[in-house]
């Protein structure tokens, strides 16, 4: 009886019959398009904002000078009394916030984080085509648990961190680092397609697009 394995191997042998003995079979390179959208910075920001909004994230835009006031307002509007702060977050970002800062350290467990109202982080980069933000636990981002337990995540994305596509994002990321790819707030749907938010992460995601001069 011919098995599926026999069939596959027979097809491979047939495909290699015309390969000269002195050559190694290989796969020809294909010229894939790295992106399908404009790489103009303003267009990338607009596309990223559109996709994030579709995913029910709240998108804001500001300049470096306006960032501390905006973060303070977002935390105040949320009624946040405490905010988790990852190591390496620029000190000036929360200079105007009234919420008490909870620095991330080894003692900050998931149980303690569950009592924290909000978390503010930066990111590694963002993908406009898919509306995705990538965190890799770098400076200003913190451990993965930091952005999965608090119910309110404010993520700051610099304009120069936005790329057009996943194909452009991957070479800029370190595969050895723990990566979290997020597109909007945490959500899931059951078989009846009833959407439930906040199951696997924050119920509310606010993204601040930082317009770097």
Secondary structure, DSSP 8 states (H G I E B T S, - for coil): ---HHHHHHHHHHHHTTTS-TTS----------S-SS---HHHHHHHHHHHHHHTT-EEEEE-HHHHHHHHHHHHHHHT-SEEEE-TT--GGGGTT--SEEEE--TT--HHHHTT--EEEE--SEEETTTTEEEE-S-TTT--GGGGTSSSEEEEEEEGGGEES-HHHHHTTS-TTS--EEE-SS-EEE-TT--EEESSSS-SEEEEEEE---
